[in-house]
Amino acid sequence: MSRILVVAGTDSSGGAGLSRDIAMAQSLGCSVSPVVTAVTVQTNKALIATQPIPPQIIAGQVTAAFDPAGQIPRAIKIGMIGAPDAAQSLAQALPLGVPIVLDPVLKSSSGGALMSLETLTPLLPRVTLLTPNLEESALLAGTSHPSQEPPELAELAARAQIILATGVAAVLIKGGHGRGARSIDHLFTADSHQMFSAPRLPVSKRGTGCSLATALACALAQGAPVAEACAKAKAQMTLWLGREG
């Protein structure tokens, strides 16, 4: 069984965060070494409070997970980090040569702020794959995000190039919050573009960003290249969204 390291906060509602990450990883045949960055008080409708974990404790959890005496994680998934000093500590603690998927969870599903753009900066040059949704891609690129119409491909490509200039190896701009009969995710690298399409299902679940990023990390841990990991994760998300509950 492949093991992944998941860096994220807890969610007392169980709908997102570490509990969702662990459930998705286990369904895909991976085990999880969890690194807790914050404890949040949440319901399915609101973010009530957040308590960050001290940076040295976060770094210590990472170091312990990569202890040679244990099973070494083969990929890393990062979600909620907390404060910029925690991100700096995390960037220094993460080992080289392990693929990293970063889900830039700037807000909770209910709209509460989870972390700032500044927090991401130390980590971006280490990231194998960044997974912003449409709004997050606009924020990361410093562009406007029209609420009525989905952006054209040229606009997404422009956003991606700005994001790639921060040092990330690849960016997957997710289309789940868009419109139309198909949900289309766009994978950009410095010199390539690929699309991954699935029917847009008439359902809404919390934790979709967590679940997709974890599915991507699992695929990378199991040896899939980035594009193949994106295809597998997209298919897995369609199956998950189609299930009741």
Secondary structure, 3 states (H helix, E strand, C coil): CEEEEEEEEEECCCCCHHHHHHHHHHHCCEEEEEEEEEEEEECCCCEEEEEECCHHHHHHHHHHHCCCCCCCCCEEEECCCCCHHHHHHHHHHCCCCCCEEECCCCECCCCCECCCHHHHCCCHHHCCEECCCHHHHHHHHCCCCCCCCCCCHHHHHHHHHHHHCCCCCCEEECCCCCCCCEEEEEEECCCCEEEEEEECCCCCCCCHHHHHHHHHHHHHHCCCCHHHHHHHHHHHHHHHHHCCC
